[in-house]
């Protein structure tokens, strides 16, 4: 996720771009840059935040047109050469999204004589634009070239672009990444979200997929892909600036929960080969022979990432036939692990900076193990120290409680397991296809859960005054129970324990009373009957049972007091859906208790100390 802004008007462009970028900084903050246009085209960029960009700018910039970008790296490390805008002989581009076919386009453009300065996917857009503007000696305008260019792009994009021959316009295009136009009194804006220009105007036009257009100082034109001029309604924003930063959500956590249909799509973008029944994992530097001969994998992680790792263990064992251990990173480093060079260590860490996980990965490396990092932060420490890095591409997560990065980790683990399982011959192409189809269904299924969150809110409010909660699940739903309990305790301060449902009778059952809500993840699968028995056990001790169950399950109503539904789904992928329900349960419980949701007491987003 990145933030883009374009401005054309009567005011000096640079201060407007900088201020807008500061407002968009929540979308990414590893590097930033602007291009402004006067008699010449001037580009300034740097690694770091917008404050760092301000330092490298000249004291006075005379220009009324410009584009800007704040980056959350997906392709290429956070380095100045990878920062946007990207340039191609007088054309400048900023982009938010992922160009999936960039390697193929890059090869073609290199063949045409273009030189690449960055490792980004975005640079193909600017060279392609330049090529299309000048192809065959017939020069066409930037807008026409943009229409031509986006027909060749696969993936997601919100693009703003300008060129030195057209000094009073910024050209834009959109597919699967947000883009909104601001209609100002002294100029017009194109941005990733309204926050960028809300100080100047509340009148906006939302751009839809496959639309292109241009803003001028006193005009806005929007077209479809065939060049037909569109008439789009102007809407008036009713939020204030603070609300807008969270896109109207009360908290970042709620916003991030709602981003999951998109963040999951970004995580698997370009990787799921449904027809072949394979997953593309170019980042994994293990050849087929090495994967075939893997004897063991060890997953090291902390907190939510550790919970994801438990699901990873089950997936690797079932789909890839690899014996897998899951280790708490802070414990692993002080134990005596028996490891050897034929093994794989997978470090899961959203931030890539968790001290315990880094230390565990280093320790594995010292035994000669190959290391794979699964992380959300490009250029983080874990990425520099691991043999292979798989990015989760969930976009920046501001809320301390991990939500969208957790589900992105799960998706990555499914993909890794399918990839290795196919190579090792543990699952067939048809089995893999079936799983891929079900992974692709997840964004839509999550959307359905989100659209009916009111029931979860009611349930949360009903039990918000309880002191203790239990979360139980079996097999794939065990990590879901652990994560549900972790979410609830960290943001609502209610004591919550996640348990493998079969373990309750070995001790914790003594704690169950009518005052203890028990959340049972009771989705359809081969342990369904077993969890029903566990539900009966706690019901017999008068507990209130909140079940998470599939929409088509009528049976569960006989046993549970409250049923929170997920769409009918494949047993293997349902943990992602149940997790979203439990994130909302935790969120609304904390909201009912008026807790500090985005910054819970005593916690930090990334724990960089031992
Ligand atoms: C998640 O909600 C927590 N804030 C925490 O458990 C977190 O998952 C843990 O600190 C590990 O962080 P990492 O993924 O950045 O390594």
Boltz pocket constraint, residues with backbone or C-beta under 6 A from the ligand:
constraints:
  - pocket:
      binder: B
      contacts: [[A, 302], [A, 303], [A, 304], [A, 305], [A, 348], [A, 349], [A, 350], [A, 351], [A, 352], [A, 353], [A, 354], [A, 357], [A, 400], [A, 401], [A, 402], [A, 403], [A, 490], [A, 603], [A, 604], [A, 605], [A, 606], [A, 607]]
      max_distance: 6.0
